[in-house]
Amino acid sequence: MKFNGLLTKGWAMIEGIEALLALERTGTISEAAAQLRLTQSAVSKRIQALQNTVKFPVIEPDGRRVRLTAKGQALIDKARPLILELKNLRHLEIENEITQFSIGISDSIAASWGPRLIRLAAKKEKGIQLNIHVHRSTLVEENVKLGRYHLGLCVSSDVDKNLISEVISEEPLVLLSNRFDPTSTHKKLITIETNSATWKALSDKITKHPKLNNFEMTHVESFSAIVQMVQEGFGHGLVPIGIATTMGAPKKAIQQLVPAVRREIKLISRKNISLLPAIQSFQRSLKETSKELF
């Protein structure tokens, strides 16, 4: 009975900190309630219960809004990683019942072969359903690290030490000829921005490549935009092969690089999620299915 009481008190504190996290994001009880799918009264009760437990105020008025007190901010800064881990542990407790997982996908992967790969791999699994979210690779990794998504399919040269990663495939980058004309002598090469995960992973290989190092490089924020700019004569383009083929670049305009420049496509997750049998099986299906891609 004593253990059950402690457990109940512990979950109540977790609920209070979750409410406090929502208030940190939104600044109002009403918005926090909407985010948590609770009534305003329920949110207020959770905050009050938390304050009763920690013995100090965690919020204070800020005009028509509320803000965290200094002690309240210090509390959630310390508690945030633990709360995310405990939320994920709930999945471990009911792993046999889980059928839905959230997955973040890099935008360039989602704009090409990614959705098809996920659909075909999930089709091989029993009862697995995936909610897909699309971001840049850096945001995908951040959302997985924070526990917002179970999985991420992205490019990352240096995965966070708190995450588990598995290389699913290696996608070649190809050179697109200016105006889709393989005889073009344009001196400019359009490639992805320097802050992107792909550039960070491959910049050294790209800048030293014998077929690329003599071009004047221009960096833009979108691989899809590169294809459009190439088509309109703004220069040659360096893009993943999936983007080139999905956007209809003719075969004659797609030049394979020798030596090849490939970006690693990784499936990332927190460790406790990676241990779920359903996730391990899905990972194997992804790797097997990806062999048909390139």
Backbone torsions as a table, in degrees:
resi	resn	phi	psi	omega
1	MET	NA	-41.9	-179.9
2	LYS	-63.0	-41.4	178.6
3	PHE	-62.9	-43.4	179.5
4	ASN	-61.4	-38.0	178.6
5	GLY	-64.8	-41.2	177.9
6	LEU	-65.2	-39.4	179.6
7	LEU	-64.1	-43.6	178.7
8	THR	-61.5	-43.9	179.4
9	LYS	-63.7	-37.9	179.8
10	GLY	-64.4	-45.2	179.1
11	TRP	-67.3	-34.2	176.8
12	ALA	-62.4	-39.6	178.4
13	MET	-67.1	-39.5	177.0
14	ILE	-60.8	-43.8	178.3
15	GLU	-62.2	-38.1	178.0
16	GLY	-64.7	-41.0	179.5
17	ILE	-69.9	-35.9	175.1
18	GLU	-60.8	-41.3	177.1
19	ALA	-64.2	-39.3	179.0
20	LEU	-66.4	-38.6	176.2
21	LEU	-62.1	-40.8	178.0
22	ALA	-64.5	-39.1	177.3
23	LEU	-66.3	-35.6	177.0
24	GLU	-61.1	-40.2	-178.6
25	ARG	-74.0	-38.0	-168.7
26	THR	-104.0	-37.1	179.8
27	GLY	86.0	-3.7	177.2
28	THR	-138.1	150.4	177.6
29	ILE	-62.3	-41.4	-176.1
30	SER	-64.5	-43.6	179.7
31	GLU	-69.7	-37.6	177.0
32	ALA	-62.6	-41.4	178.9
33	ALA	-62.2	-42.1	179.6
34	ALA	-64.4	-40.5	179.9
35	GLN	-65.5	-38.1	-178.1
36	LEU	-88.1	-5.0	-176.9
37	ARG	59.1	45.6	178.0
38	LEU	-126.7	170.0	171.6
39	THR	-79.3	160.0	177.1
40	GLN	-62.0	-36.4	179.1
41	SER	-61.9	-41.1	-179.5
42	ALA	-65.1	-39.6	178.1
43	VAL	-64.7	-44.6	179.4
44	SER	-60.8	-40.7	179.7
45	LYS	-65.2	-38.8	179.3
46	ARG	-65.5	-40.9	178.6
47	ILE	-65.6	-41.6	179.9
48	GLN	-64.8	-41.4	178.7
49	ALA	-63.5	-37.9	177.9
50	LEU	-64.5	-44.2	179.3
51	GLN	-63.1	-37.5	177.7
52	ASN	-64.4	-33.5	-178.8
53	THR	-75.1	-45.5	-174.8
54	VAL	-86.8	-12.7	175.6
55	LYS	68.7	28.4	171.7
56	PHE	-155.1	155.4	178.9
57	PRO	-67.0	138.7	179.2
58	VAL	-109.5	-15.6	176.7
59	ILE	-134.1	161.6	176.6
60	GLU	-149.5	155.7	-179.9
61	PRO	-63.6	146.6	175.8
62	ASP	-141.9	76.4	-171.4
63	GLY	68.6	-124.9	177.1
64	ARG	-87.4	-0.3	-178.2
65	ARG	-114.0	-176.4	173.9
66	VAL	-128.2	155.1	175.9
67	ARG	-136.2	161.9	179.1
68	LEU	-76.5	141.4	171.1
69	THR	-71.2	167.5	178.8
70	ALA	-58.8	-40.9	178.5
71	LYS	-69.8	-36.1	177.5
72	GLY	-63.8	-41.3	178.3
73	GLN	-65.5	-42.1	178.3
74	ALA	-62.6	-36.9	179.7
75	LEU	-62.4	-50.2	-176.2
76	ILE	-74.2	-27.2	175.7
77	ASP	-61.5	-37.4	178.5
78	LYS	-78.8	-34.6	-172.5
79	ALA	-85.9	-22.0	-171.7
80	ARG	-53.2	-52.8	-179.4
81	PRO	-60.3	-38.8	-179.3
82	LEU	-66.7	-41.4	-179.8
83	ILE	-61.7	-44.5	179.6
84	LEU	-62.3	-39.4	179.5
85	GLU	-66.9	-42.0	179.6
86	LEU	-65.9	-37.5	177.4
87	LYS	-62.3	-40.3	178.2
88	ASN	-69.0	-31.0	179.1
89	LEU	-63.6	-26.7	176.6
90	ARG	-59.2	-34.3	178.4
91	HIS	-65.6	-37.8	179.3
92	LEU	-64.7	-34.1	-178.2
93	GLU	-68.2	-27.8	-175.6
94	ILE	-124.3	34.9	-170.8
95	GLU	-58.0	-31.9	-178.2
96	ASN	-70.9	-17.1	-178.5
97	GLU	-98.0	-11.9	-175.5
98	ILE	-71.6	129.3	174.2
99	THR	-126.9	-18.0	-176.9
100	GLN	-113.0	133.3	175.9
101	PHE	-133.0	149.2	174.7
102	SER	-98.1	140.2	-179.9
103	ILE	-136.2	128.8	174.2
104	GLY	-94.0	137.8	-178.1
105	ILE	-125.0	138.1	173.7
106	SER	-57.5	140.8	-174.7
107	ASP	-61.0	-37.5	179.9
108	SER	-70.9	-29.9	175.1
109	ILE	-71.9	-42.4	-179.9
110	ALA	-66.9	-27.1	-178.6
111	ALA	-83.8	-1.4	-178.9
112	SER	-130.7	-104.4	-171.2
113	TRP	-92.5	-9.5	-172.9
114	GLY	-56.7	-53.8	-179.0
115	PRO	-58.3	-38.8	179.6
116	ARG	-66.4	-43.4	178.6
117	LEU	-59.2	-46.2	-178.3
118	ILE	-65.4	-41.3	179.4
119	ARG	-62.5	-45.8	-177.8
120	LEU	-68.3	-39.6	179.7
121	ALA	-68.3	-42.7	180.0
122	ALA	-65.8	-30.7	179.8
123	LYS	-63.7	-27.4	179.9
124	LYS	-79.2	-14.2	-177.7
125	GLU	-95.7	159.0	-178.8
126	LYS	-92.7	109.8	170.6
127	GLY	76.3	6.6	-179.0
128	ILE	-80.5	134.8	176.9
129	GLN	-126.1	140.1	-175.8
130	LEU	-123.2	130.2	172.5
131	ASN	-97.0	117.8	-171.9
132	ILE	-96.4	136.3	175.2
133	HIS	-128.7	142.0	-174.7
134	VAL	-118.5	128.3	178.2
135	HIS	-149.8	176.1	167.0
136	ARG	-67.5	155.5	-175.8
137	SER	-54.7	-40.5	-178.4
138	THR	-62.4	-37.6	178.7
139	LEU	-74.6	-34.3	175.4
140	VAL	-58.7	-49.0	-179.3
141	GLU	-62.0	-41.3	-179.5
142	GLU	-63.6	-42.4	-179.3
143	ASN	-67.6	-34.2	175.6
144	VAL	-69.1	-43.0	-179.9
145	LYS	-60.8	-37.7	-179.1
146	LEU	-82.3	-2.7	178.1
147	GLY	83.7	9.5	-179.8
148	ARG	-75.7	-32.7	176.0
149	TYR	-122.0	147.8	176.4
150	HIS	-72.7	-38.7	-171.9
151	LEU	-134.0	160.7	172.1
152	GLY	-141.0	139.7	174.6
153	LEU	-118.7	107.6	-168.1
154	CYS	-159.3	-177.9	175.0
155	VAL	-107.6	131.6	177.9
156	SER	-153.8	123.8	-179.6
157	SER	-80.4	-23.4	-175.9
158	ASP	-144.8	83.9	-176.4
159	VAL	-66.3	139.5	179.3
160	ASP	-53.0	141.1	-175.8
161	LYS	-63.7	-19.2	179.2
162	ASN	-85.8	-1.8	-178.2
163	LEU	-111.5	153.4	173.9
164	ILE	-102.2	134.2	179.5
165	SER	-129.3	148.5	177.7
166	GLU	-137.5	127.9	178.1
167	VAL	-72.7	120.1	-178.8
168	ILE	-90.3	-39.0	-178.8
169	SER	-161.3	171.0	174.5
170	GLU	-126.6	114.3	-175.4
171	GLU	-96.6	125.5	179.6
172	PRO	-71.2	143.6	166.2
173	LEU	-91.4	143.5	-177.8
174	VAL	-126.6	158.6	177.9
175	LEU	-97.7	120.6	176.9
176	LEU	-95.6	128.5	-179.1
177	SER	-73.3	139.5	177.9
178	ASN	-53.3	133.0	-176.0
179	ARG	56.0	21.1	-177.1
180	PHE	59.9	27.9	-178.6
181	ASP	-111.7	108.6	-176.7
182	PRO	-63.9	-11.7	178.8
183	THR	-94.2	-1.2	-177.4
184	SER	-62.8	139.7	179.5
185	THR	-111.0	23.3	-179.9
186	HIS	-56.4	141.7	-174.7
187	LYS	-92.5	-7.1	-174.8
188	LYS	-99.9	140.9	175.4
189	LEU	-120.5	122.7	-179.9
190	ILE	-97.3	126.2	180.0
191	THR	-140.6	-178.1	-171.7
192	ILE	-76.5	156.2	-176.7
193	GLU	-60.0	155.3	-174.8
194	THR	-71.5	-17.7	178.5
195	ASN	-87.1	-4.6	-177.2
196	SER	-73.9	155.7	179.3
197	ALA	-63.9	-37.7	-179.7
198	THR	-64.4	-44.6	179.9
199	TRP	-65.1	-42.8	-179.9
200	LYS	-60.9	-34.5	-178.5
201	ALA	-78.5	-29.9	-169.0
202	LEU	-123.1	3.4	-173.0
203	SER	-56.1	-41.0	-178.1
204	ASP	-64.0	-44.2	179.2
205	LYS	-65.9	-37.8	-177.8
206	ILE	-68.8	-48.9	-175.3
207	THR	-69.9	-21.4	-180.0
208	LYS	-101.6	-0.9	-175.9
209	HIS	-69.8	132.8	-176.5
210	PRO	-61.1	-23.7	-179.5
211	LYS	-91.8	-8.3	-173.9
212	LEU	-120.7	-21.9	-167.9
213	ASN	-73.1	-7.0	178.4
214	ASN	-98.0	-2.8	179.8
215	PHE	-80.8	153.3	167.7
216	GLU	-84.9	117.0	-172.4
217	MET	-91.2	137.7	172.6
218	THR	-121.7	134.0	-176.7
219	HIS	-108.8	132.0	176.0
220	VAL	-128.4	171.2	-170.3
221	GLU	-90.9	-4.0	-173.3
222	SER	-140.7	130.4	174.5
223	PHE	-64.6	-38.3	179.0
224	SER	-62.2	-39.1	178.1
225	ALA	-63.6	-34.9	179.4
226	ILE	-59.9	-44.6	-179.5
227	VAL	-60.6	-43.5	179.8
228	GLN	-64.4	-40.9	179.9
229	MET	-66.6	-38.5	176.4
230	VAL	-61.2	-46.3	-178.2
231	GLN	-59.9	-33.7	-177.6
232	GLU	-91.2	4.5	171.9
233	GLY	90.8	22.5	180.0
234	PHE	-87.3	-1.8	179.2
235	GLY	141.3	178.5	173.4
236	HIS	-75.3	167.0	-179.1
237	GLY	-135.2	147.6	175.2
238	LEU	-116.8	111.9	-174.2
239	VAL	-140.5	160.4	171.7
240	PRO	-63.5	145.7	-176.5
241	ILE	-61.2	-31.5	179.0
242	GLY	-62.2	-40.1	177.4
243	ILE	-66.7	-43.4	-178.5
244	ALA	-60.0	-47.8	-177.0
245	THR	-74.4	-38.4	180.0
246	THR	-63.1	-36.6	-178.2
247	MET	-87.6	8.4	169.7
248	GLY	82.5	21.2	176.1
249	ALA	-64.8	132.0	-179.0
250	PRO	-67.1	150.6	-177.4
251	LYS	-56.8	-35.6	-177.4
252	LYS	-64.9	-22.8	-177.5
253	ALA	-90.8	-9.7	-176.3
254	ILE	-97.0	113.5	-179.6
255	GLN	-106.3	121.7	175.4
256	GLN	-72.7	141.5	179.9
257	LEU	-89.4	136.9	175.6
258	VAL	-129.3	115.9	-0.8
259	PRO	-68.2	156.8	-176.6
260	ALA	-68.6	147.2	171.8
261	VAL	-116.6	113.8	-175.2
262	ARG	-122.4	141.5	175.1
263	ARG	-102.9	135.4	179.9
264	GLU	-77.7	127.2	175.5
265	ILE	-97.9	119.7	-173.3
266	LYS	-115.8	143.7	168.6
267	LEU	-97.3	122.6	-177.7
268	ILE	-119.3	152.2	177.9
269	SER	-163.3	166.0	170.2
270	ARG	-74.0	155.9	-171.5
271	LYS	-58.4	-44.3	-176.4
272	ASN	-66.8	-30.0	176.4
273	ILE	-73.0	-38.2	-179.2
274	SER	-63.8	-21.2	-178.7
275	LEU	-82.9	-12.4	179.9
276	LEU	-65.2	131.8	179.8
277	PRO	-54.7	-39.1	-179.4
278	ALA	-63.0	-38.4	179.7
279	ILE	-71.8	-40.5	178.9
280	GLN	-62.7	-40.5	178.5
281	SER	-67.3	-41.6	178.9
282	PHE	-63.4	-39.1	178.4
283	GLN	-61.2	-43.5	178.0
284	ARG	-62.6	-40.8	179.1
285	SER	-64.0	-39.9	177.7
286	LEU	-60.5	-46.5	-177.9
287	LYS	-64.4	-42.1	-179.3
288	GLU	-66.4	-45.5	-178.3
289	THR	-67.7	-32.9	-176.7
290	SER	-66.3	-18.5	179.8
291	LYS	-63.0	-20.3	-179.6
292	GLU	-84.6	-6.3	-171.2
293	LEU	-79.2	-51.6	-169.8
294	PHE	-122.3	NA	NA
